[in-house]
Amino acid sequence: MEENKNSTSRNQLKEILPKRLKMCRENAGLSLRDVAKKINKTAATVCKWEAGDIMPYGETLLQLCDLYNVDITTFFGVSFLGSGF
């Protein structure tokens, strides 16, 4: 049962995180290239995060929080005031 619960949580994260990343980038008025340049990644990588093909982890998530001026919980569906999520 616990394994199934963890699998569900991972699947939910794979749905939520890309949407939140894109929403935060757009709210910050940044392009894919802008974000990539500021955190030393490629625009293709940022695009893959927002498409849900790959996920950013660790230090990269913290860089994105700073860049978008959000708390890390925003990315995981815990809180985002006024977002409609």
C-alpha positions in Angstrom: 0.0 0.0 0.0 2.8 2.4 0.9 4.6 1.8 -2.4 1.3 2.6 -4.3 0.9 5.8 -2.3 4.5 6.9 -3.2 3.9 6.1 -6.9 0.8 8.2 -6.9 2.6 11.1 -5.3 5.4 10.9 -7.9 2.8 10.8 -10.7 1.1 13.8 -9.2 4.4 15.7 -8.9 5.1 14.9 -12.6 1.9 16.6 -13.5 2.0 19.6 -11.1 5.7 20.6 -11.3 5.9 21.3 -15.1 2.8 23.5 -14.9 4.0 25.4 -11.9 7.4 26.0 -13.5 5.9 27.4 -16.6 3.4 29.5 -14.6 6.1 31.0 -12.5 8.3 31.7 -15.5 5.5 33.5 -17.3 4.5 35.4 -14.1 8.1 36.6 -13.9 7.9 37.8 -17.5 10.9 35.6 -18.5 11.5 33.6 -21.7 12.9 30.1 -21.7 16.2 31.7 -22.8 16.2 34.3 -20.0 15.8 31.6 -17.4 18.4 29.3 -19.0 21.0 32.1 -19.1 20.3 33.2 -15.5 20.8 29.7 -14.1 23.4 28.5 -16.5 21.3 25.9 -18.3 20.1 25.5 -21.9 16.8 26.7 -23.1 16.1 23.2 -24.2 16.6 21.9 -20.7 14.2 24.5 -19.3 11.7 23.6 -22.0 12.0 19.9 -21.0 11.2 20.8 -17.4 8.1 22.6 -18.4 7.0 19.7 -20.7 7.5 17.2 -17.9 10.2 15.3 -19.8 12.8 15.8 -17.1 12.7 17.3 -13.6 15.0 19.8 -12.0 16.4 18.9 -8.6 18.3 20.3 -5.6 20.3 23.4 -6.2 18.5 24.1 -9.5 15.1 24.2 -7.8 16.5 26.7 -5.3 17.9 28.8 -8.1 14.5 28.8 -9.7 12.9 29.8 -6.4 15.2 32.8 -6.2 14.7 33.7 -9.8 10.9 33.6 -9.7 10.8 34.9 -6.1 8.7 32.1 -4.8 8.9 29.6 -2.0 9.8 26.0 -3.0 6.3 24.8 -1.9 4.9 26.7 -4.9 6.4 24.2 -7.3 4.9 21.2 -5.5 1.3 22.3 -5.2 1.4 23.2 -1.6 0.6 26.9 -1.9 0.4 29.6 -4.5 -1.9 32.4 -3.6 -4.2 33.6 -6.3 -3.1 31.0 -8.8 -6.3 29.0 -9.1 -4.4 25.8 -8.3 
